[in-house]
Amino acid sequence: MSADSGANFPRIPASFVDPASRSAELARQERLHALSEEDRDLVRLAGDPLFGRWLEQITAVGGCAHPVYLSGTTITRDASTGEVVSSYSTADEPGERLAVRCRNRRATVCAPCSRLHAGDTFHLVRSGLVGGKSVPDAVRGRPRLFVTLTAPGFGPVHHTADGQRCRPRRDGPVCEHGRPLGCGQVHVDGDPLVGLPLCADCYDYVGHVLWHAHAGRLWDRFTTGVRRHLATAAEIPRSKLGRHVVVSFAKVAEYQRRAAVHFHAVVRLDGPAGPGDLPPAWATGELLAEAVRSAAAAASIRVPESHAFGTELLGMGRELDVRPIRAFGKDEGLSDDAVAAYVAKYVTKGAADTAMGLDHAVSGLDDIRAAPVPGHVRALMGTCWRLGGLAELEHLRLRAWAHTLGFRGHVLTKSRHYSTTYAALRAERADHQRHTGEEVGHLDTVTDAAWRYVGSGHTPGAALLAAGIAEDLATNSEIAREELAWSGEG
């Protein structure tokens, strides 16, 4: 499928046609070139004898917005006889290639793959709360918390406060830069001022960027602190805590309106053998909550002194939310499904989804100046670029991560024993799709595969068709969910 669709429509040599036919052909060519690029590409696609098969491919990948194309073969043989059980080749496919999903988790890049990733995340988190996907159901009875850890303050910013004034004036009329220290406005959701500093010159942009760059290490300090507190409370040496109790977690990172990352995490206590093992009686939810609060207050990292910014002591913010997750919907607290859906919602967001950065790297200050982001975010990106040029901070790779404001951690991380993995979920889905409507055999088989990358993305007309397919599939999925909920089966 050539990207220059419409430019190479076949023309009939003038010597082979009569004047009337020649006139009709010229009129057809004029009509084609009067169409938009997308419409010309749609005409080309619809005229392809393999157009129906192309639609099947794009439907199979959910209307992926940026599919990857592969070319190759797969041959499955009986391991004992060498007889070919099944084979597949792209030789007869449109363009001799097969479309596969891009698997991008960000809704701003590919909404269909983002929805699929959100569904996988929901099952990954939920299985660690209620069981399933190789996790025993007994985890519902374990001590479990939903924890939110925030970044510290780097300077006063505008905020919403349930109909109250943003920041009633205090500590004098203006800052040293001549700007008001308070704000008497009542901000509503969506107000572009929310999250912006009252004074950009007073704001600690260096501290903000360095906190992002060390957020992963701070999380490690936090989890170590939780284990240390539990060991101390049980009078067990820290090195032997794993013989008594295992701390499992799954966390997701989210950008706040002030462009600072905070963490939502599920924390669970298991016995030494993992999810199927009961923790000791002393390992209660109350003790776990106490350990979380103690570890959040103690977690810190000191950045070595630099001639550019001095010394920075980084820690977690004072705002800490610790809530129990109740089993079976009883008593007060968050439900299992509510927590899983909440985490899945945020894992598909990138920095660009909340106007807090870009979904692609920048190559210099010109890219930062041209970025369609608020000035506050642009200042953070610029600070990343400036600090990234310092030899003592080279290991942080701040320039490579300027588009995410210095944060280079994974959006979702989990401990090994918490639940299943994305790879396992994808393999299970692929196996289900492969055997849907087929009788699954029990042969011992060997598969030989040879594949290579041959391209990616859509032509203009193909992009329109793929978007329509994705919209139809999303609508059908929503209707199916509503019907399940109405029938009581969802």
Secondary structure, DSSP 4 states (H G I P E B T S, - for coil): --TTTTS------GGGS-HHHHHHHHHHHHHHHHS-HHHHHHHHHHTSTTHHHHHHHHHHTTT-SS-EEEEEEEEEEETTT--EEEEEEGGGSGGG-EEE------TTT-HHHHHHHHHHHHHHHHHHHH-BTTB-GGGGGS-EEEEEE----SS-B----TTS-SB---SSSB-TTS-BS-B-----TT-TTTTSBS-TTTS-HHHHHHHHHHHHHHHHHHHHHHHHHHHHHTT--GGGGGGT-EEEEEEEEEE-TTS-EEEEEEEEEEBTTBTTSPPPTT--HHHHHHHHHHHHHH-EEEEEEETTTEEEEEE--S-EEEEEB-GGG-SSSB-HHHHHHHHHHHHT--GGGGTSS-SS---SHHHHHH-SS-HHHHHHHHHHHHHHT-GGGGGG-TTTTGGGTT--S-SEEE-TTTS--HHHHHHHHHHHHHHTTSPPP---EEEEEEEEEEEES--HHHHHHHHHHHHHHHHHHHHHHHHHHHHT--
